[in-house]
Amino acid sequence: MGGFRGSALGRWLGGWLGLDDLSFRGRLISAAARVGVAISWGSALINVVLGSPLWGVVLNLAAGFAVIALMWFARRTGRYSLVYVIAAVTLFLLVFPALFFTGGGYRSGMPVFFMFAIAFTAVILDGRALKVLLPLEAVTFAACLGIAYWQPWTVIPLASEPAELADIAYAVIGAGLAMAVAVQLLIGIYQNNQRQLTEQNLALAQVDRARAEFLAVVAHELNTPLTVIKTHASEAGRELLHAPDQAAQDVRVIETEVDRLGRLVSQLLDMTRINEGRLVLECAPQDLDEIVQRTLQAYRPLWTRRGNSLTVVSDPSLPPVLADRERLTQVLVNLLSNAGRHTDHGAITITLNRVDDHARITVTDTGSGIPPELLPRLGEGPLRERPAGLRSARDAGLGVGLMISRHIVDAHGGELTLSSTLGAGTTASFTLPLADQPG
């Protein structure tokens, strides 16, 4: 029966002292409260044994009950930091100095408790409260020691030398054990938090793998109907060569949109590979000008559908680049697609030149440009909303294409940069290492 009562009492104490509080700092404060109560009541007992004045015993007992009352208030209101500030001011700055002068001064164990108070304040508080209270405690305790030394009549000495020794021994052992218990509690809280964090990371990793697998399956399944639609659209286009202009135009729109959907499906797969670290390059020396010309021929609708003209300015002495041909084409297609989508009856220029040991490819358009608040975010990740300045939902796709392009360029050892002036056009530039460089 007694064991049951002890267990119930422990659970009750844990509840109102805040031991089950979920916040890290709240549990730290609860640990400090337990230690403070133990030290206060232990000091009261030692004072009784040493024959100290009754009011000193009462003061220690009251300090312990005050801590309990403050923690009860904290549990009711959730304001743990405020409670510890109140405790630090009343106990450390008022009660401790009073006990120092009435319990032997620096010939007692109180200087050890001064150190204990400073250490716990540094552990529990943060921010402005720490910056104010910690120096204030240090100054207060130093002042107590100075006054006791220069004005010894202000200190009530302990009854005898054995009493002084006993008081110092209790302070050293009690404060040391209290610090050890507190450190173990902090280590336990830290380890529990680490365990929870590990479990959450594992759960998030499982969710991420499931998402990646889902994207891969969806992208794979979408490829089949897109291929069928593309095939039938091409056949219909050939059959409608002599049909009315509107019908032929409708078929061309279908083909164009199927191509765009196909690229989006490929981007889904690429995002999965990037997230899983499976973006593999097969680099070999490549003729950059030849790749650009073939890309322009194959993807002509990307830049001509809005009546744009295109110019290629190439350095004939540019040596081959070390690149993955397919991935390089993908970057060019993404940049041309963005330029063509945001330029109407304007000019798109592709410039190829050498910069030190790299080739630089620049795609410049005279289109609508990119809003300045959006520009820093492009290429860092998919845009999850449509920012102001984008004309349609499809424009938000440039976030995905640029993100993939940046990863591809980075994997080559190059760099992709963007600059834009709203209403005057955009310049996208990336570099690739030259194939004739040593190492």
C-alpha positions in Angstrom: 0.0 0.0 0.0 2.9 2.3 0.9 4.6 1.5 -2.5 1.4 2.4 -4.3 1.1 5.7 -2.5 4.7 6.5 -3.3 4.2 5.7 -7.0 1.0 7.8 -7.1 2.8 10.6 -5.2 5.6 10.5 -7.8 3.2 10.7 -10.7 1.4 13.6 -8.9 4.6 15.4 -8.3 5.7 14.9 -11.9 2.4 16.4 -13.1 2.4 19.6 -11.1 6.1 20.1 -11.4 5.8 20.0 -15.1 7.9 16.8 -15.6 5.7 15.7 -18.5 5.9 19.1 -20.3 6.7 18.5 -23.9 8.8 21.6 -24.5 12.6 21.2 -24.1 13.0 24.4 -22.1 10.0 23.6 -19.9 11.5 20.3 -18.9 14.8 22.0 -18.2 13.0 24.4 -15.8 11.2 21.5 -14.2 14.5 19.7 -13.6 15.9 22.9 -12.0 12.8 23.1 -9.8 13.3 19.6 -8.5 16.9 20.3 -7.7 16.0 23.6 -6.1 13.4 22.0 -3.8 15.8 19.3 -2.7 18.6 21.8 -1.9 16.2 24.2 0.0 14.8 21.4 2.2 18.2 19.8 2.6 19.6 23.1 3.8 16.7 23.5 6.2 17.6 20.1 7.7 21.3 20.9 8.0 20.4 24.2 9.7 18.4 22.3 12.3 21.2 19.9 12.9 23.8 22.8 13.2 21.5 24.8 15.5 21.1 27.7 13.2 18.5 30.4 13.9 14.9 29.3 13.5 14.1 31.9 10.9 17.0 30.6 8.7 15.3 27.1 8.8 12.0 28.6 8.0 13.4 30.6 5.1 14.9 27.5 3.5 11.6 25.6 3.9 9.7 28.5 2.5 12.0 28.7 -0.5 11.3 25.1 -1.3 7.5 25.6 -1.1 7.8 28.8 -3.1 9.5 26.8 -5.9 6.6 24.3 -5.8 4.1 27.1 -5.9 5.8 28.7 -8.9 5.9 25.4 -10.8 2.2 24.9 -10.1 1.6 28.3 -11.5 3.7 27.5 -14.6 1.8 24.3 -15.2 -1.5 26.2 -15.0 -0.3 29.0 -17.3 2.5 27.5 -19.4 4.7 30.5 -18.7 7.8 28.6 -17.6 10.4 31.2 -18.6 8.5 33.9 -16.6 8.4 31.6 -13.6 12.1 31.0 -13.7 12.8 34.7 -14.0 10.7 35.3 -10.9 12.4 32.4 -9.1 15.9 33.7 -10.0 15.1 37.2 -8.8 13.5 36.2 -5.5 15.6 33.2 -4.6 19.0 33.9 -6.1 19.1 37.7 -5.7 17.1 38.0 -2.4 17.0 34.8 -0.5 20.5 33.6 -1.2 22.2 36.8 -0.1 20.0 36.8 3.1 21.1 33.2 3.8 24.7 34.2 3.1 24.8 36.9 5.8 22.8 34.9 8.3 24.6 31.6 7.8 28.3 32.2 8.1 29.1 34.3 5.0 32.1 33.0 3.0 33.0 30.7 5.9 29.9 28.6 5.0 28.6 26.7 2.0 26.7 29.6 0.5 29.5 30.6 -2.0 29.1 27.1 -3.5 25.3 27.8 -3.9 26.2 31.1 -5.5 28.1 29.2 -8.1 25.2 26.7 -8.4 22.8 29.6 -9.0 24.9 31.1 -11.7 25.3 27.8 -13.5 21.6 27.0 -13.4 20.7 30.5 -14.6 23.0 30.0 -17.6 21.4 26.7 -18.4 17.7 27.7 -18.1 17.4 31.3 -19.3 18.1 32.7 -22.8 17.7 35.9 -24.6 17.3 39.2 -22.8 16.6 37.6 -19.4 19.9 35.8 -19.5 21.8 38.9 -20.5 20.3 40.8 -17.6 20.1 38.3 -14.8 23.4 36.5 -15.2 25.6 39.7 -14.8 23.3 40.9 -12.0 23.7 37.7 -10.1 27.5 37.8 -10.6 27.6 41.4 -9.3 25.3 40.6 -6.4 27.3 37.6 -5.2 30.6 39.4 -5.6 29.2 42.3 -3.6 28.1 39.9 -0.8 31.6 38.5 -0.6 33.1 41.9 -0.6 30.8 43.3 2.1 31.4 40.2 4.3 35.2 40.6 4.0 35.4 44.4 4.6 32.5 44.6 7.0 32.6 41.2 9.0 30.1 42.5 11.5 27.3 42.2 8.9 27.7 38.4 9.0 26.1 36.1 11.6 28.7 33.3 12.1 27.9 29.7 12.4 28.1 28.2 15.9 31.4 26.4 15.7 34.2 25.3 13.3 32.6 21.8 12.9 29.4 23.5 12.0 31.2 25.5 9.3 32.9 22.3 8.0 29.5 20.5 8.0 27.8 23.3 6.1 30.6 23.6 3.5 30.6 19.8 3.1 26.8 19.7 2.6 27.0 22.6 0.1 29.8 20.9 -2.0 28.1 17.5 -1.9 24.6 18.7 -2.3 25.4 21.1 -5.1 27.6 18.6 -6.8 24.9 15.9 -6.7 22.3 18.4 -7.8 24.4 19.3 -10.8 25.0 15.7 -11.6 21.3 14.9 -11.4 20.5 17.9 -13.5 23.1 17.0 -16.1 21.7 13.4 -16.3 18.2 14.8 -16.7 19.4 17.1 -19.5 21.2 14.2 -21.2 18.0 12.1 -20.9 16.0 14.9 -22.4 18.5 15.3 -25.2 18.7 11.6 -25.9 14.9 11.4 -25.9 14.7 14.3 -28.4 17.3 12.7 -30.5 15.4 9.4 -30.6 12.2 11.2 -31.5 14.1 13.2 -34.2 15.6 10.0 -35.6 12.1 8.3 -35.7 10.6 11.3 -37.4 13.5 11.4 -40.0 12.9 7.7 -40.7 9.2 8.4 -41.2 9.9 11.3 -43.4 12.3 9.3 -45.4 9.7 6.6 -45.9 7.2 9.2 -47.1 9.8 10.7 -49.4 10.6 7.3 -50.9 6.8 6.6 -51.3 6.4 9.9 -53.0 9.3 9.3 -55.3 8.0 5.9 -56.2 4.6 7.3 -56.9 6.0 10.0 -59.2 8.0 7.4 -61.1 5.0 5.2 -61.5 2.8 8.1 -62.6 5.4 9.4 -65.1 5.8 5.9 -66.5 2.1 5.4 -66.9 1.6 8.8 -68.5 4.2 8.0 -71.2 2.0 5.4 -72.8 -1.1 7.5 -73.5 1.0 10.4 -74.5 2.8 8.3 -77.1 -0.5 7.1 -78.5 -1.9 10.7 -78.7 1.3 11.9 -80.3 1.2 9.2 -82.9 -2.5 9.8 -83.8 -2.0 13.5 -83.8 0.9 13.2 -86.3 -1.2 10.9 -88.6 -4.1 13.3 -88.4 -1.7 16.2 -89.3 -0.5 14.4 -92.4 -4.1 13.6 -93.4 -5.1 17.3 -92.9 -2.4 18.8 -95.0 -5.1 20.1 -97.4 -7.8 20.6 -94.8 -9.1 24.0 -93.6 -6.5 26.1 -91.8 -8.4 25.8 -88.4 -8.4 22.0 -88.4 -4.7 21.9 -89.2 -3.9 24.4 -86.6 -5.9 22.5 -84.0 -3.8 19.4 -84.7 -0.6 21.4 -84.5 -1.7 22.7 -81.1 -2.4 19.1 -80.0 1.0 18.0 -81.1 2.7 20.9 -79.3 0.9 20.3 -76.1 1.6 16.6 -76.2 5.3 17.5 -76.6 5.0 19.8 -73.6 3.3 17.1 -71.5 6.0 14.7 -72.5 8.7 17.1 -71.2 6.8 17.5 -68.0 6.6 13.8 -67.5 10.4 13.6 -68.1 10.9 16.3 -65.6 8.9 14.3 -63.0 11.3 11.4 -63.5 14.3 13.7 -63.3 13.1 15.3 -60.1 12.8 11.8 -58.6 16.3 10.9 -59.7 17.7 14.2 -58.3 16.0 13.7 -54.9 17.4 10.2 -54.7 20.9 11.2 -55.9 20.5 9.0 -59.1 21.2 11.7 -61.7 24.0 9.9 -63.7 25.9 11.6 -66.4 27.7 9.9 -69.3 30.2 12.7 -70.3 32.2 12.6 -73.4 33.8 15.3 -75.7 30.9 17.0 -77.6 30.8 19.5 -80.4 28.7 22.2 -78.8 27.7 24.1 -82.0 26.5 20.8 -83.6 24.4 20.0 -80.5 22.8 23.5 -80.6 22.0 23.3 -84.3 20.4 19.8 -83.9 18.4 21.0 -80.9 17.1 24.0 -82.9 16.0 21.8 -85.8 14.3 19.2 -83.6 12.6 21.7 -81.3 11.8 24.5 -83.7 8.2 25.0 -82.4 9.7 26.0 -79.0 10.9 29.4 -80.3 8.8 29.9 -83.5 5.3 29.4 -82.3 5.0 33.1 -81.2 6.6 34.5 -84.3 10.1 34.9 -82.8 13.3 35.0 -84.7 16.4 33.2 -83.5 20.1 34.0 -84.0 23.1 31.8 -83.1 26.4 33.6 -82.5 29.2 31.0 -82.2 32.9 31.2 -81.7 34.4 28.9 -84.5 37.5 28.2 -82.4 35.5 26.9 -79.5 36.9 23.4 -78.6 34.7 20.5 -77.7 33.0 20.4 -74.2 33.0 17.5 -71.8 29.3 16.8 -71.4 26.4 14.3 -71.4 24.8 14.9 -74.8 21.3 14.1 -73.8 21.4 16.1 -70.6 23.0 19.1 -72.4 20.1 19.0 -75.0 17.7 18.9 -72.1 19.1 22.1 -70.6 19.0 23.9 -74.0 15.4 22.8 -74.5 14.4 24.1 -71.1 16.0 27.5 -71.7 14.6 27.8 -75.2 11.1 26.8 -74.0 11.2 29.5 -71.3 12.4 32.1 -73.8 9.9 31.2 -76.4 7.0 31.1 -73.9 7.7 34.6 -72.6 8.6 36.3 -75.9 6.1 37.4 -78.6 7.4 38.4 -82.0 10.7 39.2 -80.5 14.3 38.0 -80.8 16.1 35.0 -79.2 19.8 34.9 -79.3 22.1 31.9 -78.5 25.7 32.8 -77.9 28.6 30.3 -77.6 31.9 31.5 -76.4 34.9 30.5 -74.3 35.6 31.8 -70.8 38.9 30.5 -69.4 38.7 26.7 -69.3 34.9 26.6 -69.8 32.5 27.2 -72.6 29.6 29.5 -71.9 26.2 29.1 -73.5 23.9 32.1 -73.2 20.2 32.3 -74.2 18.9 35.9 -74.4 15.3 36.9 -75.3 13.5 40.3 -75.7 10.4 39.0 -73.9 8.4 40.1 -70.9 11.1 39.5 -68.3 10.9 38.1 -64.8 9.6 40.0 -61.8 12.6 40.9 -59.5 11.0 39.3 -56.5 10.7 36.0 -58.4 14.1 35.9 -60.0 16.1 34.7 -56.9 13.8 31.7 -56.4 14.1 30.4 -59.9 16.2 27.3 -60.2 16.2 26.6 -56.4 13.0 24.5 -56.5 9.5 24.1 -58.0 7.3 27.1 -57.5 4.4 26.0 -55.3 2.2 28.9 -56.2 1.7 31.3 -59.1 3.6 34.5 -58.1 2.5 37.9 -59.4 3.7 38.5 -62.9 3.2 35.1 -64.3 0.7 35.1 -67.1 -0.7 31.5 -66.7 -0.4 28.4 -64.6 1.9 26.8 -67.3 4.4 29.6 -66.7 5.0 28.3 -63.2 6.6 25.2 -64.9 9.7 27.2 -65.5 10.6 26.6 -61.8 10.8 22.8 -62.3 12.7 23.1 -65.6 15.2 25.5 -64.3 15.7 23.5 -61.1 16.5 20.4 -63.2 18.7 22.4 -65.5 20.7 23.8 -62.6 21.3 20.3 -61.2 22.5 19.1 -64.6 24.8 22.0 -65.0 26.1 21.7 -61.5 26.7 17.9 -62.0 28.9 18.9 -65.1 31.0 21.2 -62.9 29.4 24.3 -64.5 27.2 27.1 -63.3 23.8 28.4 -64.4 22.9 32.1 -63.8 19.9 34.2 -64.6 19.4 37.9 -65.1 16.3 39.8 -66.2 14.7 43.2 -66.6 10.9 43.2 -66.4 9.5 44.2 -69.8 12.9 44.0 -71.5 13.9 40.3 -71.6 15.8 37.6 -69.8 19.3 36.2 -70.1 20.1 32.6 -69.0 23.7 31.5 -69.1 25.5 28.4 -68.1 29.0 27.0 -68.4 30.5 23.6 -69.2 34.1 22.4 -68.9 36.1 22.1 -72.0 37.2 18.6 -73.1 40.8 19.5 -73.8 41.5 20.5 -70.2 44.0 18.3 -68.2 42.8 16.3 -65.2 
